[in-house]
Amino acid sequence: MANTVQLLEKMRSGQPMSLTEQVRLVFFLSVPAMLAQLSTILMQYIDASMVGRLGAGPSASIGLVSTSTWIFGGFVMATCSGFGVQVAHLLGAKRADKARQVVRQALTSVIVFSILLLLVGVSIARPLPGWLGGDESIRPDATAYFLIYILFLPAMQLVFTSGSMLQASGSMKVMARMNVLMCTLDVIFNYLFIYTLDMGVRGAAIGTGVAELVTAMISLNQLLRKSPELSLRLDGPGSWRDLKTYLPQKSTIDTAFGISGPLWLQNVITRGAYICSTLIVAPLGVIAIAANSFAIIAESFCYMPGYGMEDAATTLVGQSIGAGRKDMARRFALLATFLGAGVMTMLAILMFVFAPQMMSILTTDPDVIAMGARCLRIEAFAEFFYGVSIVAYGACVGAGDTMVASGLNFGSMWIVRIGLAVLLTPRYGLTGYWIAMCIELNVRGILFLARIYGRAWLKKDLKL
């Protein structure tokens, strides 16, 4: 029975693949990616549950700036995609030597970018909680958490860049192990800094940052020294030490910007919508802020398989297009989309039934638990189409079709979600906001389903 490497080689070589082989390849790549996503989500649970034991105030301080940390993290991930998609296309075209050149140039580019991003974050850390309408009592902790998060941004950038390159090569198991390692380290360091050293909210940020830093070093070693296709040692003795090879070339940067540019724009637009949502929720009080933040984290277990399938779809579509097999790219996209949405639907049923128990893991406050559970049960009705939008978006990224995909996310977030939230939240409180989000996610899923059923998203040809 063929393994992942054999099936990838079959796809790259233009050999026919049965439906069974295609489904198996999707699962081979998505299961490790799901485990990677699970470990990332567990980190959020760990931070939230450990801080949640300190009370609603500390939890609200993190929840207040969480949407702002998402926007910075979104820039990090979008930048990785610009280079990771190129690597997937080049490996699909059997040009591993050129793919390794892109890896070198990517490392230089992302380090410079993350430092610039860090400087922006540091400059806004102090006034940010006030801009978001946070209560005076939680602003100091919110500023401290955001500032520490920003200082570790280069480490996060290296973790995601290494993972993106390993994912592009199909090394999902290695990527999963790195995420599990980071999750384990997060538990250890969080306990040390939050409880042993009694640093509270600041300890949560430091613990996660140190875990990212250690994982970044190990991930880079896996990529640069041990990857079967991307190890820089494959270019010959000493060649990986040649600093000139790390200088970004115009063609690589232009291609990366063509992919990442729309994703950056989408990040500003969609994550900006999350920040706008925070402004809508913040006046509801500390309990509502904490319940909203915890409910989002609790829901993440439900959509985790979707993001695992998204990673698989990006890799398979990217390599299929690199191999000149656009019909297969479309089949992989549809397979991954429906598998991801199906799994998320099953988990949504469990989330609906066990919503109070999921919230109680994160906090002991009965008001926060009750309010968060109501939100989770509303969101359960959005998970199928939310899954469609997640995986279909990954397929579009793999094809380099980022402009239209970003446009769909923009229209859905700002017109549907924010528009409805402005109308419903003042009248129904946090429940009204989550009703608005549920409706928007269903609309977004329908839009993405229509997109990948067509073929327009496969028309863009990237230079290899």
C-alpha positions in Angstrom: 0.0 0.0 0.0 1.5 3.4 -1.1 2.6 5.8 1.6 2.5 9.6 1.5 5.8 10.1 -0.3 4.8 7.5 -3.0 1.4 9.1 -3.6 2.9 12.6 -3.8 5.4 11.3 -6.3 2.7 9.7 -8.3 0.8 13.0 -8.4 3.9 15.0 -9.4 4.8 12.5 -12.2 1.4 12.9 -13.9 0.4 9.3 -13.2 -3.4 8.5 -12.9 -4.7 8.4 -9.3 -7.9 6.6 -8.2 -10.4 8.3 -6.0 -9.4 6.0 -3.2 -5.7 7.1 -3.6 -6.8 10.8 -3.6 -8.8 10.4 -0.5 -6.0 8.6 1.2 -3.5 11.3 0.3 -5.8 14.0 1.6 -6.1 12.1 4.9 -2.3 11.3 5.1 -1.6 15.0 4.9 -4.6 16.4 6.9 -4.4 14.1 10.0 -0.9 15.3 11.0 -2.0 18.9 10.2 -5.1 18.4 12.4 -2.8 17.3 15.2 -0.7 20.3 14.7 -3.8 22.5 14.8 -5.0 20.7 17.9 -1.7 21.4 19.7 -2.0 25.1 18.8 -5.5 25.2 20.1 -4.5 23.4 23.2 -2.0 26.3 23.8 -4.9 28.7 23.7 -6.8 26.5 26.1 -3.8 26.3 28.4 -3.3 30.1 28.5 -7.0 30.7 28.9 -7.6 28.1 31.6 -4.5 29.0 33.6 -5.3 32.7 33.5 -9.1 31.9 34.0 -8.3 30.6 37.5 -7.1 34.1 38.4 -10.5 35.6 37.8 -12.6 37.4 35.2 -10.5 40.5 35.2 -7.2 38.9 34.1 -9.2 36.9 31.5 -10.8 40.0 30.2 -7.5 41.8 29.9 -6.2 39.1 27.5 -9.6 38.9 25.7 -9.5 42.7 25.1 -6.3 42.6 23.1 -6.7 39.1 21.6 -8.1 40.5 18.3 -5.1 42.8 18.1 -2.7 39.8 18.6 -4.6 38.0 15.8 -4.0 40.8 13.3 -0.3 40.7 14.0 -0.3 36.9 13.8 -2.2 37.2 10.6 0.5 39.3 9.0 3.0 36.6 10.1 1.0 33.7 8.5 0.3 35.7 5.3 4.0 36.4 4.8 4.8 32.7 5.2 2.2 31.8 2.5 3.9 34.0 -0.1 7.0 31.8 0.1 5.4 28.5 1.1 3.1 28.4 -2.0 6.2 29.0 -4.2 8.0 26.1 -2.6 4.9 23.8 -3.1 4.7 24.7 -6.8 8.4 24.2 -7.4 8.4 20.8 -5.7 5.4 19.8 -7.7 7.4 20.7 -10.8 10.3 18.7 -9.5 12.5 21.7 -9.1 13.8 21.1 -5.5 17.0 23.0 -6.2 15.0 26.2 -6.9 12.7 25.5 -3.9 15.8 25.5 -1.6 16.8 28.9 -3.0 13.4 30.2 -2.2 13.7 28.8 1.4 17.0 30.8 1.9 15.5 34.0 0.6 12.4 33.5 2.6 14.3 33.3 5.9 16.0 36.6 5.3 12.8 38.3 4.2 10.6 37.1 7.1 13.1 38.0 9.7 13.3 41.6 8.4 9.5 41.8 8.1 8.9 40.5 11.6 11.3 43.0 13.1 9.4 45.8 11.3 6.2 44.4 12.6 7.6 44.3 16.1 8.5 48.0 16.1 4.9 48.9 15.0 3.5 46.7 17.8 5.8 48.2 20.5 4.7 51.7 19.5 1.0 51.1 20.0 1.1 48.8 23.1 0.5 51.4 25.7 -2.5 53.2 24.2 -4.1 50.1 22.6 -6.4 49.0 25.5 -7.8 52.5 25.7 -8.5 52.6 22.0 -10.4 49.3 22.3 -12.6 50.8 25.1 -11.3 48.5 27.8 -12.1 49.3 31.5 -9.4 51.1 33.4 -8.9 48.2 35.7 -7.8 45.8 33.0 -5.7 48.1 30.9 -2.3 47.6 32.6 -2.4 43.8 32.2 -3.8 44.1 28.7 -0.8 46.4 27.7 1.7 44.1 29.3 0.3 41.0 27.6 0.3 42.6 24.2 3.8 44.0 24.5 5.3 40.7 25.6 3.4 38.9 22.7 4.9 41.4 20.3 8.5 41.0 21.5 8.4 37.3 20.7 7.0 38.0 17.2 10.2 37.1 15.4 10.2 33.7 17.1 6.6 33.1 16.0 7.6 34.1 12.5 10.3 31.5 12.3 8.0 28.8 13.7 5.3 29.5 11.1 7.9 29.9 8.3 9.5 26.6 9.0 6.1 24.9 9.3 5.0 26.5 6.0 8.0 25.1 4.2 7.7 21.6 5.8 4.0 21.6 4.9 4.7 22.6 1.3 7.0 19.6 1.0 4.4 17.2 2.5 6.3 16.7 5.8 3.1 17.1 7.9 4.3 14.6 10.6 7.3 16.7 11.3 5.2 19.9 11.5 2.8 18.1 13.8 5.6 17.0 16.1 6.9 20.6 16.3 3.5 21.8 17.3 3.1 19.1 20.0 6.5 20.1 21.3 5.5 23.8 21.5 2.2 22.9 23.3 4.1 20.8 25.9 6.6 23.5 26.4 3.8 26.0 26.8 2.3 24.0 29.7 5.7 23.9 31.4 6.7 27.5 31.0 3.2 28.8 31.7 3.0 27.0 35.0 6.5 28.3 35.8 5.8 31.9 35.0 2.1 32.2 36.0 2.1 30.3 39.3 5.7 29.4 40.5 7.0 32.9 39.8 3.5 34.5 40.4 3.6 36.7 37.3 -0.1 36.3 36.3 -1.1 37.6 32.9 2.5 38.6 32.1 3.6 35.1 32.9 1.1 33.7 30.4 2.6 35.8 27.6 6.2 35.0 28.6 5.6 31.3 28.9 4.1 31.1 25.4 6.8 33.3 24.0 9.6 31.2 25.4 7.9 28.0 24.1 7.8 29.6 20.6 11.4 30.6 20.8 12.6 27.1 21.7 10.3 25.5 19.0 11.6 28.0 16.4 15.2 26.8 16.9 14.2 23.1 16.7 11.9 23.7 13.7 14.7 25.5 11.8 17.0 22.6 12.4 14.4 20.2 11.0 14.0 22.3 7.9 17.6 23.3 7.1 19.4 20.2 8.1 17.0 17.2 8.0 14.3 17.8 5.4 14.6 15.2 2.6 13.9 17.8 -0.1 14.6 21.2 1.4 17.7 20.7 3.6 20.2 23.3 2.5 23.0 20.7 2.9 21.7 19.1 -0.3 23.2 21.9 -2.3 26.7 20.8 -1.5 29.3 21.1 1.3 29.5 24.6 2.7 27.0 26.1 0.2 24.5 26.7 3.0 27.0 29.0 4.6 27.2 31.3 1.5 25.5 34.5 2.8 24.9 35.8 -0.8 22.4 33.0 -1.4 20.2 34.4 1.3 19.7 37.8 -0.4 16.2 38.0 -1.7 15.8 38.1 -5.5 13.3 40.4 -7.2 11.5 37.6 -8.9 11.0 35.7 -5.6 9.9 38.8 -3.7 7.5 39.8 -6.6 5.9 36.4 -6.6 5.7 36.3 -2.8 4.1 39.8 -2.7 1.6 38.7 -5.4 0.5 35.9 -3.0 0.9 37.6 0.3 -0.2 41.1 -0.7 -3.9 40.3 -0.9 -3.5 38.2 2.2 -2.1 41.2 4.1 -4.9 43.3 2.8 -7.4 40.6 3.9 -5.7 40.4 7.3 -6.1 44.1 7.8 -9.7 44.0 6.7 -10.9 40.8 8.4 -8.9 41.1 11.6 -9.8 44.8 11.6 -13.4 43.5 11.6 -12.5 41.4 14.7 -11.2 44.6 16.4 -14.4 46.4 15.4 -16.2 43.5 17.0 -14.2 44.0 20.2 -15.4 47.6 20.2 -19.0 46.4 19.9 -18.6 43.8 22.7 -16.4 45.8 25.1 -19.3 48.1 26.4 -21.1 45.0 27.5 -18.8 44.7 30.5 -16.0 42.4 31.9 -18.2 39.3 32.0 -19.2 39.6 28.4 -15.6 40.2 27.3 -14.4 37.1 29.2 -17.3 35.0 27.9 -16.7 36.1 24.3 -13.0 35.3 24.5 -13.5 31.9 26.2 -16.3 30.9 23.8 -14.0 31.7 20.8 -11.3 29.5 22.3 -13.8 26.7 23.2 -15.2 26.7 19.7 -11.6 26.3 18.3 -11.8 22.5 19.0 -14.7 22.4 16.6 -13.0 24.1 13.7 -9.6 22.6 14.3 -10.1 19.8 11.7 -11.1 22.5 9.1 -7.7 24.2 9.5 -6.0 20.8 9.3 -7.8 20.1 6.0 -6.9 23.7 4.9 -3.2 22.9 5.2 -3.6 19.7 3.3 -5.6 21.5 0.6 -3.0 24.2 0.2 -0.2 21.7 -0.2 -2.1 19.3 -2.6 -3.5 22.1 -4.8 -0.1 23.9 -4.9 1.8 20.8 -5.9 -0.8 19.7 -8.4 -0.7 23.0 -10.1 3.1 22.9 -10.1 2.9 19.5 -11.8 0.5 21.0 -14.4 -2.5 19.0 -13.2 -5.3 21.6 -12.6 -8.1 19.1 -12.8 -6.6 17.1 -10.0 -6.1 20.3 -8.0 -9.8 21.0 -8.3 -10.7 17.4 -7.2 -8.4 17.6 -4.2 -9.9 21.0 -3.3 -13.5 19.6 -3.3 -12.5 16.4 -1.5 -10.7 18.3 1.3 -13.5 20.8 1.6 -16.3 18.3 2.1 -14.3 16.1 4.4 -13.3 19.1 6.6 -16.9 20.4 6.7 -18.2 17.0 7.5 -15.9 16.4 10.4 -16.6 19.9 11.8 -20.4 19.2 11.6 -20.0 16.1 13.8 -17.9 18.1 16.3 -20.6 20.8 16.2 -23.1 18.4 17.5 -20.9 17.5 20.5 -20.2 21.2 21.1 -23.9 21.9 21.3 -24.5 19.1 23.8 -21.4 19.8 26.0 -21.2 23.6 25.7 -21.3 24.2 29.5 -18.7 21.6 30.2 -16.4 23.1 27.5 -16.7 26.5 29.1 -16.1 25.2 32.6 -12.7 23.9 31.6 -11.7 27.5 31.0 -13.3 29.4 33.9 -15.0 28.8 37.2 -17.2 31.9 37.0 -20.8 30.7 36.6 -22.0 33.8 34.8 -19.2 33.5 32.2 -19.9 29.8 31.8 -23.6 30.4 31.2 -23.1 33.2 28.7 -20.4 31.4 26.8 -22.4 28.2 26.6 -25.3 30.1 24.9 -22.8 31.5 22.4 -21.4 28.0 21.6 -24.8 26.6 21.0 -25.6 29.3 18.5 -22.4 28.8 16.7 -22.9 25.1 16.3 -25.4 25.9 13.5 -22.6 27.6 11.4 -19.9 24.9 11.5 -20.6 23.1 8.3 -20.3 26.2 6.1 -17.6 27.6 8.3 -15.6 24.4 7.4 -16.3 25.0 3.7 -15.0 28.5 3.9 -11.8 27.5 5.8 -10.8 24.6 3.5 -11.8 26.3 0.2 -9.8 29.3 1.2 -6.7 27.1 1.7 -7.3 25.6 -1.8 -7.5 29.1 -3.3 -4.2 30.1 -1.5 -2.5 26.9 -3.0 -3.6 28.1 -6.4 -2.3 31.6 -5.8 -5.9 32.9 -6.1 -5.7 35.2 -3.1 -7.2 38.4 -4.4 -10.8 37.0 -4.9 -10.6 34.8 -1.8 -9.6 37.9 0.2 -12.5 39.8 -1.3 -15.0 37.2 -0.3 -13.8 37.3 3.3 -13.9 41.1 3.3 -17.4 41.4 2.0 -18.7 38.7 4.3 -17.0 40.1 7.5 -17.7 43.8 7.1 -21.0 43.8 5.4 -22.8 40.8 6.9 -21.1 40.3 10.3 -20.4 43.8 11.4 -23.7 45.1 9.9 -25.7 42.6 11.8 -23.7 42.9 14.9 -24.3 46.7 15.0 -28.0 46.0 14.8 -28.3 43.0 17.1 -25.7 43.5 19.9 -27.3 46.6 21.5 -30.6 44.8 21.7 -29.6 41.2 22.6 -26.2 41.7 24.1 -23.5 39.1 23.5 -26.0 36.6 22.2 -26.9 39.1 19.4 -23.3 39.4 18.4 -23.0 35.6 18.1 -26.2 35.3 16.1 -24.7 37.8 13.7 -21.5 35.8 13.5 -23.4 32.5 12.9 -25.3 34.1 9.9 -22.1 35.5 8.5 -20.2 32.3 8.6 -23.0 30.5 6.7 -23.0 33.2 4.0 -19.2 33.0 3.7 -19.3 29.3 3.3 -21.8 29.5 0.5 -19.7 32.1 -1.3 -16.6 29.9 -1.1 -18.5 26.8 -2.2 -19.6 28.6 -5.3 -16.0 29.7 -5.9 -14.3 26.4 -5.9 -17.1 24.6 -7.8 -16.2 26.9 -10.7 -12.8 26.9 -12.4 -11.9 30.6 -12.4 -9.8 30.2 -9.3 -7.4 27.8 -11.2 -6.6 30.2 -14.1 -3.7 32.1 -12.5 -0.3 30.8 -13.6 2.6 31.5 -11.3 6.2 31.8 -12.7 8.4 28.9 -11.5 
